[in-house]
Amino acid sequence: MSFHIALQLYSLREEISKRFYEVLKEVADLGFDGVEFAGFYGKDSNELREALYRLGLGIAGVHTPIQAFGESEIDKTISFNLALGNKYLIIPGLPPEMTRTKGDWIMFAETLNNLAKKLKQYGMRIGYHNHWVEFTPIEGELPWDLIFSRTSEDIVMQIDIGHALRAGLTTDDLIEVIKRYRGRAVSVHAKDYSKIKGYDVVIGEGDTKWLDILRALRDYGGTEWIIIEQETYPYKPPLESIKRSLKNLKNTLSTL
């Protein structure tokens, strides 16, 4: 399986809020296949779709808050994403009041199942993205397992590698998660992490064994999109850090 590489536009959150179209072009010029949105910066769906088409960029997904799936909002959410041409709606995390007990996570899993059925009618899939709380045990179980052991295979498991490492997982632990929920890591956040520097590293300069992770994604993940998310910038300007992460990721992929 060959992967597509996208950039989560949150990586350039300050710049893109000031000069949206110029930043999109810079991302395309670096050689990315697509982008993942975490907000639309006041642009409508048709504007966005046309801009991506002109630049040859695909849509890896949209980070969509849980509130956008509420009864009064869900139809607008579906309409916008249909017009945008987006297939993957990823919930980026939950508010604390929804994560206090094991029962909260089980209830959320059922919510995901119900949303997946609705979105499937429109050719879309819902997914969930982790921070570190999902890999912190609650009442003896990991929230990640409470979600994905109880949900349909239609639901995308978007593993954020850097956040999982921060939670204390090792590369081998992550590979076991990918194997356990085979075929569900349709998109992945490629972010490195270092016990010494935290997130202040580019891909290839932290603790992740990238070749092992990429092999697991190829063999077990069902992965279509590897999405670089660079939250900090050890190299300035921010685009330089992103450029180095992309280069190091592509170099590793070339050895698969």
Secondary structure, 3 states (H helix, E strand, C coil): CCCEEEEEHHHHHHHHHHCHHHHHHHHHHHCCCEEEECCCCCCCHHHHHHHHHHHCCEEEEEECCHHHHCCCCHHHHHHHHHHHCCCEEEECCCCHHHCCCHHHHHHHHHHHHHHHHHHHCCCCEEEEECCCHHHCCECCECHHHHHHCCCCCCCEEEEEHHHHHHCCCCHHHHHHHHHHCCCCCCEEEECCCECCCECCCCCCCCCCCHHHHHHHHHHHHCCCEEEECCCCCCCCCHHHHHHHHHHHHHHHHCCC
